[in-house]
Amino acid sequence: MDLEEAGDSPWGDVPSQSTSAPTFSQEDSLIKPQDAESSQKSQSSIKSPTGRGPRGPIRRLVAQPTKLEAVDDPLGPLGPLGANAAPGADAQADEPPVPPQKEQMVIRTTMPQPAQKRTGPSDPHRIIDDDEFDRPSGPRAPPPVQAAQPSPVRATGQPSVSIEKAAKPSFYITVGDPHKVGDLTSSHIVYSVRTKTTSKGYKQPEFEVKRRYRDFLWLYNTMHGNNPGVVVPPPPEKQALNRFESNFVESRRAALEKMLNKIAAHPTLQHDPDLKLFLESESFNVDVKHKERREPIPGESKGVLGTFGINVGGGSKFVEQDDWFHDRRVYLDALENQLKALMKSMDIMVNQRKAMAEAAGEFSASLHALSTVELSPTLSGPLDALSDLQLTIRDVYDRQAQQDVLTFGITIDEYIRLIGSVKQAFSQRQKAFHSWHSAESELQKRKASQDKLLRQGRSQQDRLNQVGAEVADAERKVHQARLLFDDMGRLMRSELDRFEREKVEDFKSSVETFLESAVEAQKELIEKWETFLMQLDAEDDETVFYRPPVYQTTDKSTGRGDTAVDRARATIDEDSD
């Protein structure tokens, strides 16, 4: 009975009741009443921190109930104290707050979120690590934050230009300063070729050389032989008549400059050693002669095919087996015809502009003559102003005709010549095809001779060995010719795609420039005509058509005035003479 009374209070193990051994006997009797020894052993493991006497029975009675109270009775305010007293039996008497500190340390190491769940005093022996590991499993994994960290690094580390553009050398070539040199029999135009490049293959980043037209023609022919299948931008065609005329020289200069820049922008042609020789050599003619002595001039039977020992012949008529190349050839023929028709119309329009300019000049001269005869200043003034306006119109028409040739006409002429260069690449592919089949026919002949010797037996072993070597050499040539033909086909496909892209860009730019120049010319004419009409509408104003004093400040040698109008009239008189 004393055990039940002592068990009513959890403070049964305090020093005031230390003499009463059955502190938790009631609960112990409920759990294990049949085994006294085991209960006594389990109670010996739990002891009150104040009752540390030599009373073995107290220890035996307390052990098992403490664990049950820690799990089943977490709501009682005295439960944590009783629970703390149980594990403190093996520890020192003044260390009851140590287990909560240990539990708090475990909470800090896992996640701080379980502290929100602690609304009141809870049992420190309560297993809360499972909840802590279950709850932070979602928010603990922050892959978006981890993945977003490398993105600013990549953004700051990206170069301003692509790697291909940074590795590719740039060229800026200008052709200018055309001047005539030589006597009557050997006169020709010399151009200054200025080059700015970032390529490390040249001695200096900027240099200038002097070249004539035949040097550009040599560069074109040499590059065609060195690079079969590549569309090489061609130079302008030769012209026997009026080749020293200023308009012709200017148009040729612009075409040569465009040719060099396109060659230098080509990914294959820009690495050609002959381009470096052309752009950089100070003694070009001497270097070319030395080169021709060392290496044969690439022509119809030279070049890449000749280096393989493959004969280049026309053979039979070539029949295109690839539909893609057949369609491209038909398209190029139609495009060439259309561009030639457009060029013809362009020439007619330019000639009409020049005729209009000439007509405006004649009209201005007639108006000026009439204004000098007319005595009335109210009529002679407007006539003279209209004469000056016609001079301006003549200049506008002349300038517009020249701009049409240099903007749109030069692009049309360039692509007519480029189509010729593409057709030359087609002919090189045909020659490669014939070379391949001629090598195959030669191989069949060698194999037939070898079979004939094999049927004769081993009597001609030396001859058989020689024929075997010839067959092996013929097989090598067939293989090389076949590879060359296939590579040329792939290269021409990429070259024709490049041709189409550049054609669209060049024509778009040329048409835009052509339209802008036409609009500017028309705006200038409208402005001049509106100014003249405003002067006519200004009535009762005699100073609107003020004529400068022509005869007051005359030149003693010529007897002419020194104003702008007088100089224009003098030019008209000289033209009429």
Residue, then its C-alpha position, 0 to 999 in steps of 0.5 A: m500500500d505504501l507503494e501505491e501512495a508513493g506512486d501517486s506523486p511523481w516526487g516520490d523520489v525526492p529526499s523527503q520521501s527517500t525512505s519510501a522505496p516504491t516510488f513508481s511501484q504502481e506503474d511497475s505493478l501494472i507493467k510487470p507484476q509477475d517478474a520481480e527480479s527483472s523489475q528490480k533490475s530495471q528500476s536500478s537503472i533510474k534513480s532520482p538525482t537527489g536520492r543517490g543512496p545505497r537503496g537498490p530497490i528504488r533503482r529497480l522500481v523506476a527504470q521501466p516506467t520512465k521510458l513509458e512516461a516519456v513516450d505515453d505522457p508528454l502532456g503533463p507538466l511534471g512529465p519532463l521533470g520525471a523524464n529528466a530524472a530517469p536518465g540522470a541516474d547515471a550522470q552527475a546530480d547537477e546535470p539535468p539540463v544537459p539532455p535538452q542542450k544536446e537535443q537543441m544542438v541536434i536541431r541546429t545541425t539538421m534544420p532550424q524549421p522544427a523550432q516552429k513546431r515547438t509551441g510549448p515545453s515538450d519532452p526532450h527525449r521525444i524523437i523529433d529527428d524524423d519530422e525534421f528530416d521529413r519536412p526539410s526534404g522539400p525546401r532543402a533541395p534548391p536546384p533553381v538557385q544552384a542552376a542560376q549561379p553559372s548563368p551570369v558567369r557565362a553572360t560576362g564571359q561571352p566574347s563580343v564576336s564569335i570565335e569564327k569571326a575572331a579567328k578569321p582574318s579581316f581585309y579592307i582593300t581599296v583601289g584608287d589613284p588611277h593615272k595614265v603612264g607610258d607613251l602612245t604605244s604602251s600607255h596604260i592605267v596604274y592603280s594604287v592597291r591599299t590593304k589593311t588586314t589582321s592576318k598574321g601571314y603578311k609582313q605589315p598590317e597596312f601596305e600599298v602597291k601599284r598594279r595594272y589591269r593585266d595583273f588583276l587578270w593574272l590573279y583571276n586566272t591563277m586562282h581558277g587553276n589553284n582552286p578548281g570548283v571555287v567561284v572566283p570573282p572575275p575582273p571587268e572585261k577588257q575594252a579597246l575603245n575609250r579605255f582612258e575615258s574618265n567614266f570608264v576608268e572610274s567604273r573599272r576602278a570600282a569593279l576591281e576594288k569589289m573583286l579584290n574585297k570579295i576574294a579576300a572575304h572568301p574563306t578559301l581564296q583568302h589563304d591562297p599564296d598568290l593573293k599574298l603575292f599580288l597584295e604585298s610584292e613590291s617587285f611583282n613582275v619579277d616575282v611572277k616570272h620566278k614563280e612561273r619558272r618554278e611552277p607551271i602556269p595553271g591552265e587547262s591541263k595543269g593545276v590540281l589534276g595535273t599534280f595527280g598525273i591525271n590527263v585532263g581531256g574533253g572526252s565525249k560529250f558530258v551528260e549531267q547525271d545529277d539533277w541538282f547540277h542540271d537544274r542549277r545550270v538551266y537556272l544560271d543560263a536563264l539568269e544570265n539572259q535576264l541580266k543581260a537584258l536588264m543591262k541593255s535596258m540600263d544602258i538605254m536609260v543612262n543614254q537617255r539621261k545623258a541625252m536629257a542633260e545635253a538637251a537641258g544644256e542646249f535649252s539653257a543656251s537658247l534661253h540665255a540668248l533670248s534674255t540678252v535680246e529682250l529689252s524688258p527687264t520684267l521678261s529678260g530676268p525670268l528668262d535668264a533665271l530659267s536658263d540658270l535653272q536648266l544648267t542645274i538640271r543638266d548637272v543633275y541628269d549627268r550626275q544621276a546617269q553616272q550614279d546609276v552606272l556606279t550603283f546598279g549597273i556595276t552590280i548587274d555587270e558583276y553578276i553577268r561576269l560571275i555567272g561566267s566564272v560559275k560556268q567555268a567551275f562547271s567546266q572544271r567539274q566536267k573535266a574532272f569527270h572525264s579524267w576519272h573515266s579516262a583513268e578507269s578505261e586505262l585501268q581496264k586496259r592494264k588489267a586486261s594485259q595482266d590477265k593475258l600474262l597470267r594465262q601465259g603462265r610464269s614464263q614472263q614473271d618480270r613482265l608480270n611484276q611490271v604490269g602489276a605495278e602499273v595496275a596498282d598505279a592505275e587504281r591509285k589514279v582512279h581513286q584520286a580522280r573519283l575523290l577529286f570529282d566528288d570533292m569538287g561536287r560538294l565544293m560547288r554546292s557550297e559555292l553556289d549557295r554562297f553565290e545565291r546569298e551574296k546575290v540577294e545581299d548585293f542586289k538589295s543594297s544596289v537597288e536601295t542605293f539606286l532608289e535613294s540617289a533617284v529620290e535625292a535627284q528628284k528632290e533637288l529638282i523639285e526644290k529648284w522648280e519651287t524656288f523658281l515658281m516662288q520668284l515668278d509669283a512675287e509680283d511688284d518685286e523687281t529685285v526677285f530676278y536681280r541680275p548681277p552687273v555683268y559689264q561693270t567688272t569685266d576682265k580686261s583680257t576676255g571682256r567678260g564678267d566675273t560672276a557665277v552666271d557669267r562663268a556659266r555662260a562662258t562655259i555654254d559659249e565654249d561648248s557651242d563653239 
